[in-house]
């Protein structure tokens, strides 16, 4: 019996009590109760405070309502209930009912954990969106891991998600990048405000290979060519890196295309039609203070040049026009000031900033306390991190912390192959389940004639309860936009499994016969295999069968 099934049972009992006149509530006032693991194991398998929540509305005291529900729950198969304190209900699930969950998980396979909590949500999820002026570095890496994990969680919870990378290929940084590439192509020093990284020499080689007469062109013509060709070459490199990191984008959207297609000018005109644009000192302004921004923002400067906000407006309207009712932006730590202006922009566009846009800010990541940047020439690039630490260690480590917490990586510790390393600990649990299954096959133990009632060891109750929590964890992590909840759950599940493994045998000793409990334990083992694999998959981390 899963926690969701138990919640449904409690609600059914409540409705029966309403129909019988034992509880003075309308049917539409009866919620789906929340069940949780009690802090002290001796209090039962699960607990709910639904009686305390509904007592006042029902015109009774919580303990009396809890006793009414307990009496009815005790008539249900496989569940016993007792009232504690002012009105808590402590619940125990019989081994036969609890153990049935193992078969449910094995039969569901990769679908176990998927839920419908985000059904009906059509979401555009934008993350990374780094400037195409160099390789992705460690700062981008955090959003690559978290953004992709969030997309997987939302999809697993029923949302229709499109992932999108906004290519910042308009503006002065791409001009400096082009100048840096051309200087390298000519064998000259990089300009003082340019990009000194070795990757610039690689891009110079790319553009020289694509146009042999590049150095014979007039300076402005050569720069124009390098600007486009160098950006394209860098984006190709970024795509390859992300694919090797297990991150796929559905859409790659060019900022430059907004300017080339006239979308920026059209966006300004649309906002003016909404009545939130005004003109002052020759510039065009957006009255974002009407919607909580600290000051109004310039859309078009007095010299006729559009600002970044104008491009942001065009991009937001593009997402809206493409049918995305919800837009999630994952931005870096230096973008705190964007939150209010993007929400104000959404409001100016006629949307509800509380429903149609969400901005998440991620904090910095560093190695050994050193801040890095491409223009400093000391950035640690994602390609280098993958080669050094491996994709699994990076993705899992970045996913297991809340995005808004600063993070310092200790690279060599992530390489350690021991149980103190969280990613190794969880992956080892999966590999151990696979090894148990192989050993069971060698000893002739199968999952046939499954008897869930034999799973009555204390560690089996704990492990089954942990397995049952997985769908709720996935739904909660998706709703709160917090992939780290899945990582921390997997660590607790791995701990429960390792404890069970030490105390319960799947194969008989020596010449002892195979008994029903061995077959049941194999089912429980294989259910754990499935949940660990499903959870790691949501984080973009592999589930090895041998380690």
N, C-alpha and C positions, 0 to 999 in steps of 0.2 A: 504494500500500500504506500503510495507516494504521499508527500505532504499535500499536494493538490487534491488527491483523492480524499484524503482525510478532511480537508477543508470543505469539499463538496458534501461529504457525509454529514458534517456538523451543520451545514446550512440546511440540508434536507431534514435533519432532525428538528431544527428550529422551525422550519415551515410546517412540519407535522404538528408541532406544539401549538403553532399559531392556528392551524385549522381545527385543532381539538379544543380551542378556547383556553389553553393553559398559559399562553403568552399573549398579552394585549399589544400586538403590533400588526401593521399591514404587511402583506407579503413583499411589497416593494421597499419596505424598510429593513428587510433582512439582508445583511451583506454577506459576502463570501468571507468567512472568518480567516484570520491569519493564525497559522500555527508555527510555533518556534520550538527549538530544542531548549529544554530547561537547563539552567546553569548547573544544577546538581543532578547527576545521572539517576540517583535513587528516587527522584520525583517523577520519573516516568520517561517515556520515549519522546513525547511531545506535550506542549501546553498551549492553551489559548486563554485570552482574557476577554472573549466576546461577551460573556455575561456582564462583566463590568462596564463594557462599552454600551450595552443596550438596556441595562436595568432602568435607568432614569426614564428613557423614552417609553419603556414598557410599564412604568408605574409600579415597580417592585424594587426589592433590594438585590444587589448583585449575587449574594450567596444563594438566595431562594431561586433565582433564575438559573444559576449554575447547577443546583440540585435537580431542577426539572430536566435540564439538558442531560445531566449525568445519568439519570434514571433511564432516559430513552437511549442514550449511547450504549449503556450496558446491555441493552436488548439487541444491539447490532452485532453481527458476526465479526469476531476477530478484534474487537475493541473493548477495553474496559476504561472507565472514567471515574475519577474521584475529585471531590471539591477540596480546595486548599485555600487557606487564608480568607480574604474578604470576598472571594468569588472566582479564583482561578480554577480552571479545569485542567487537571493533569491526566494525560492519556497514555495508555499502554496498548501497543499493537501486538497481537499474538504472533508467534514465530511463523505460523503458516501464512498469515496475511502479510507480514513484513517481508518474509522470504520470497513471496511471489514477485516482488519488485525485481529480483535478479533476472527472472525469465522475461519480464516486461522489457527490461533494458536490452537484453541480448536479442530479443525479437525486433525491437525498434532499431537497433544498430546505430548508424550515423544520424538517424533522426532523433534519437533521444537527447533531450535538452532543448530542441527546437520548440517554440511556443508562439502564441498569437498576440502577445502583449502589445506589439507595435503594428498590428494589422491596420491598414488604411493610411499609413504615413508614407508620403512620397517625399524623399529626402535627397537633397544635393549636399554631399559631404566633400568639402574642399580642404585639403591639407597639403603640407609641405610648401608648394608654390614658391620655390626658391628662384632667385634670379638666375638666368642662364649664363652666368658669368664665371662659372667654375663648377667643379664636382660638388655633389652633396657632401656636407660635413656632419660632424657629430650633432650639431644643433638640429639639423634637418632630420637626423636619424631618429630622434625621439618621436617626432610627429609621424614619421614613416611607420614606426612600430605601432604607435597608439592609434593613428588614423585608420590603418588597415584593420587592426583588431576591432575597432569600434564599428567599422563597416560590416565585418563578419558577425558581430554581435547583433547589430540592428537587423541584418538579413535573417539571422537565426531566430529573431523574435517577430518576424513577419513583415518588416518594413521593406518598401521598394526603394533601394538605395542606389544612387549614381555617384561614384567617386570621381573627383575632378581635380586636375592640376592646372593652376593658373600660371601661365608662362609670362613672367614680367619682362617681356622683350621690348618695352618702350621706355624711353627715358635716358638720363645721362649715364647711368651705370653701364648700359650696353654700349654706349659711345666710348667710354673709357676702356671697356673690354676689347672693342674693335681696335682701338689705338694700340693697346698692349699687344694684341696678336700681330698687327702689322709691323710693329717695331721688332718683334721677335723674328718675323719672316725676313726682315731686312738685316737682321743681325745687329740691331741697335738696342741700347738700353730701354727698358720699359719706362714710360712717362712716370713722373713723380707721383701722380694720383692714379696710376694704373694698377694692374694686378701682377704681382711678381712670381706667382706660383709656377712650378715646373709644368703644370698642365697647360699653361699658355703656349709653351713651345710645342706641345702635342697638337693644339688647335692650329698653330701656325703651319705645322706640317700638313694638317688636313686641308687647309685652304690653298696651300701651294700645290698640293696634289690635285685639287679640284680645278685649279686655273693656273696653267703654266706661265701665262703672261702677266700675272698679278703685279709683279714688281715693275712692269713697264707702263702700267696705267697711271694716269694723273692721280695725285694724292686723294682728292675728294672721291673719285670714282673707285679707287682701290679701297678706301675706307667703307664706302657704301656696300661694296661686295663683301668685304670681310665681316662687316656687321651682320649681314644675313647668313653668310656661309659659316662663320664662326659660331653664331648662336645655334644654327641648325646642328652643327657637329657636336656642340656641347650638350644640346638636348638629347641627341642620339646616345651620347655617353651616359647621361642621367637615366634614360629609359633602361639601358642595359644594366646599370647598377641596381635600379629598383626591382627589375625582374629577378636578378640574382638574390635580392633580399626578400623575395616572395610578395612584392607589392605590385598590384596591377591597377592602373587607372582606366576608367571607362572613357573619360574625356580629357583631352589635352587642349586647353583653351588659351589662345594667344591674346595678350593685351593689345599688341600691335594691330590685330585685326579689328578691334573696336574703333581705333582711330582711322584705319584705312577704309572701313565700311561706312563711316559716318555715324556709327552708333553712339559715339560720345555726344555729338551735337544733338542727335535725336533725343538722347536721354535728358539733356538739359532742357530741351523744349517740353518734354513730357512732364518734368518736374515743375516747370513754370505753369503748365496747364493745371497742375494740382494746387497751385496757389501758394507755393512755399518758396518761390524764387523772387529776389529783388535785385535792383541794380544800384550800385553806389560807387562813386569815384571811378567810373568807367569799367568796373569789374562786375561780374555776375555772382551773386551770393545765394546760398541755400540757408533758409531760416531754420537751422537745426535746433536752435534754442527753444523752439516751440515744443520740442520733444525730448528735453532733458539734457542736451549737449551744453557744455559750459560756454560756448561761443558759436556764433554763426560762422559758416565755412564758405570759402571762395570756391566757386566751380570753374570760372573762367577769369583769368587775370586781365588786367586793363590792357595788356598787349595782345590779347586774343588767345593766349595759350591756355589750354585747359589744365586744371590741376589733377593730382592723383585722385581726388575725390570725384571728379567728373568721370574718370575711367571706372572708379568703383561703382558709381551710380549706373553707368552703362552695363557693367558686368552684373550687378544685382538685378537690373531689369531684364537682362538676357536670361538669367536663371528663372525669374518669374514667368517670362514669356514661354520658356520651355516646359512649363507645367510643374515646377518644383514649388509646392506650397510651403515646404520647410527647407531652410538653408542653414547648414551648420558650417561655421568657419573655425578652423583650428589654426590659431596664430601664435607666434613666438612671444617671448617675454617682453620684447621691446615694442609690443603692439597694444599695450594696455589702453592707450589713448584712443584706439580704434573702436573700442567696444561701444561707447556712447554715440560716436558719430555714425557707425554702421547701423545701430538700432534707430537712430534719428533718421538716417537715410531711408530705412525700410518704412518708417512711418510717413515720411514725405512722399514715398511712392505709393501710399495708400494701403500698406500692409499693417498688420498688428505686430509690433516689435516683440511682444511677449509670446507670440505663437508662430510667427513666420521666419524668425531669424534667431540663431543662437551662436554666440561667440565664445569659444573656449580658449583660454590662454595657458600656454605651457611655459614652465620655468626652464632656466638654463641647465645644460649638462656640461660637465667639464671632466678632464682627465688630470688627476693629481693637482687640482686647484687652478689650472691655467686656463684663462679665457683664450679663445681662438677666433680667427677670422681669415677669410681668403685674402683680403688685402694686406693683412699682417704677414701673410706667407707662412703662418704656423698652424694652419688648420689641419685637423685630423679628419681625413675623408672617409666616407662610408666604405668605399672599396678597401681601404687599408684596415678598417675595423673588422670587416668580414674576414679578411685574410688572417688577421691577428687572433680574433676571438671566435669567429664562426657566427653564422646567422642566428642559430638557436639561442646561444648565450646572450647575444645582444637583444634580440626581440623579447625574450622572456624577461630579462632584467629591466628593460625599459617599460615593459607592460605591467610589472608588479608594483609600481609606485604611482600614486596619484599625479596627474599631469601638473598640478599647481605646486608641487614640491620640488625645490632645487635638488639636483642629483649629481653626485660625484662618483664616477666609476673607478673602481680599482681593477684594472684590466687583468692582471695576473691572477687575481682571485677568481675571476670568471672562467679562467682556463683550468682551474683545479677540478680534478675528477674525484670528488669525494662528496659525502652526504651533507657537508656544510654548505655546499653550493646549491642554491635552491633549484636551478634548472636541472642540474644533475640529479638531485633528490627526486624530483617528479618524474623525469625521464627514466631513471633507474627503477622506479616503482612500476612503470609501464613495461619495461624490459623484463622485470621479475615476473609479472603476471604472464607474459608470453612464455617465459621459461617454465613456469608451473604448468601451463597448458601443454607444452611439449612433453614434459615428464609424465603428465597424466596420460597422454596418448600412448607413450611407451609402456605404461603399466596397464593399459586397457580400460582406463577410467573414461567414461563418456558422460554426456549430459542427459542421457535417456532416463526415463522413469524419475523425473525430478520431483522430490518431496520437499517443499519449502519448510515444512514443520521441523525438519531436522536441523535447520539453521538456528539453533537456540543457544549457542555460546555467546557470552557477553560481548566479545569482540565482534561477533557477527551482527549483533543488534546495532552496535556503533557504526560499523561499516555500511550496513544497509541504510541507516538513517542518513549518513553522509551522501551516499549515492542518490537518495531520494531528493536531496536538496538541490541537485544540479540544475534542473529546469528553472527553479526560482532564482538561483544565482545568475543564470544567463539573462533572465528577464530583468532583474534588478540592475545588473551591470549595464544593460542596454538603455534602460530608462534613465539611469543616473549618468550615463556617458563615462563609465568608470571600468575599463578593462581590468584594472588591478584586482578587482573583486574575484575575477575568474582565477587569476594566478594564485591568490591567497587561498581560495577554495581548493585548488588542486594540491597545494601543499598540505592542507589539513586532510584531504582525502588520501594522499600518499602516506601520511602518518598513520591514519586508521588502517590502511592496507598493510603496511609494514608490521604493525602490532598484531593484526590478525594472522599474518603469515608466520609469525614466530610461535603462535599458540595453536593453530588449527592446521591439520594435514589434509591435503587433497588426495594424496595417494596413501594406500595402506602400508603399514610397516611389515617388512619382510614378506613372509608367506601369508599374512593375514588376508582374508577375503575382502573384495570390494563391497562396500556397504552403501546404502542410500545416502548417508551423510557425505561420502566422498563425491558422489555425483552432484549432490546439491552444492557442495563447496566449489566444484569446478564451475558450475553455473555462476556462483557468486564471484569467483575469480575472473571469469570471462566478462561479467558485467562491469567489473572494475576496469578491466582492459579497455572496454568500450568508452567508458566515461572519461578516463584519462586521455584517450586518443581524441575524443570529441572536444574536450576542454583545451588541450594543447593546440588542436587545429584552429580553434577560435582565436588563439593568440598568434597563429602563423608559425608555430613551432612543431617540429617533427616528433613523432612518437616512435622511437627506435624499438625494435624487437629484441635486439641483443646489445649489450654494453660490456 
